[in-house]
Amino acid sequence: MIVEDLSQKGYFPNIKKTTLNDSKKILEKIAKMHAFSYYIAKKRGKDYSKFDNFFTDVSQNVPIIHDAYDIFMEGIKTWPGCQQFADKLKQFKPHYNKALTNLLTSTEDSKFSVLVHGDLSIENILFGPNDDIVLIDYQVTSWRSPAYDLIGFFNLFCSTEDNAYNRDLLIKHYHKNFRLTLKKLDFKEYIPTLLDVHVEMVKYGLLDLMYWSLYGTTYFARIDPNREADKDIRVSMKEGVHNPNTRKISRLFSDFLEKGYLEYED
C-alpha cells in the first residue's frame, strides 16, 4: 500500500495542549463520517456488523491493558478522595478481563451503529492549512456504536479539562452535526436523537476505565516534546498517573461508580 505523505502539504498532529475549539472541529469531522456511514447502511439495507477490525480478545491481544489497570489502581490511591474508587477497582480486578472482553465482543444490537474510526489519538488527527483536519490510520475501523469513537476521542485527544467538564457539551455538538449531515442528505428515516447517543455512552461506559488506565496516564507524556522516544510505556504510565493534571478525571469517578460499571455477579 502506498500512502501520501501529508506532512509535505503542511499536515501535522497537534502536540500542544488541545482546546475546546479543536475538539469541536474534530467532532464535526467524526459526526459527518458517522452520518454518511449510517445513511449508506440504511439506504442499501445491508448488515455491516461483520465488518470488525477492532481488538476484542483483551487477554491475548492487549496484555498491557492489565499492567495499566494495576498501575492506575495503585496510583490513584495517592489522589485525594479517591481511596474508595481504588478499593472498588481492586475488588473488580478479577472480573475486569471478562467484563471488558464481553463488551468488546458483544453482538447485542446498539440503538444505532456506524463506521467508527477506532483510534482517535493525537497521532491520528492531523491539522493542516486553513483549519483543515484529516483523520488517518484506519486499521481498527469497524461497524459499532458511535460510543466507541466518542469515548476514545474524549480520552485519547481531548484535554483532561474537557474530558472531565465538557463531555455533555461536546456530545451535543457531535449530535447536532450528525443530525445536520443526515438532513442535508435528505434522509427521511429515523435519525437517532441526542438521548440515543447518551444511552450508547452509558451502555459502553466501561471503555472509559480502559482508556483512563491505558492512555489517560500517558497523555502528558505523549505530548511532551522532550520525552524519551524509547521510554518503556509502563514507566510513562507511572509518571503520568502522578501528574497533577491527570487527577482532573477523578471528577468522573463518582458518576462511574453510581452507574454500576464496577458491579458484578459471582
Sequence and secondary structure as in RCSB ss.txt:
>XXXX:A:sequence
MIVEDLSQKGYFPNIKKTTLNDSKKILEKIAKMHAFSYYIAKKRGKDYSKFDNFFTDVSQNVPIIHDAYDIFMEG
IKTWPGCQQFADKLKQFKPHYNKALTNLLTSTEDSKFSVLVHGDLSIENILFGPNDDIVLIDYQVTSWRSPAYDL
IGFFNLFCSTEDNAYNRDLLIKHYHKNFRLTLKKLDFKEYIPTLLDVHVEMVKYGLLDLMYWSLYGTTYFARIDP
NREADKDIRVSMKEGVHNPNTRKISRLFSDFLEKGYLEYED
>XXXX:A:secstr
     GGGGT EE  S   HHHHHHHHHHHHHHHHHHHHHHHHHT   TT B S   HHHH THHHHHHHHHHHH
GGGSTT HHHHHHHHHHHHHHHHHHHHHHH     SS EEE S   GGGEEE GGG EEE   TT EEE THHHH
HHHHHHTS HHHHHH HHHHHHHHHHHHHHHHHHTT  S    HHHHHHHHHHTTHHHHHHHHHTGGGHHHHT T
TS TT  HHHHHHHHTT TTGGGGGGGHHHHHHTTTT    
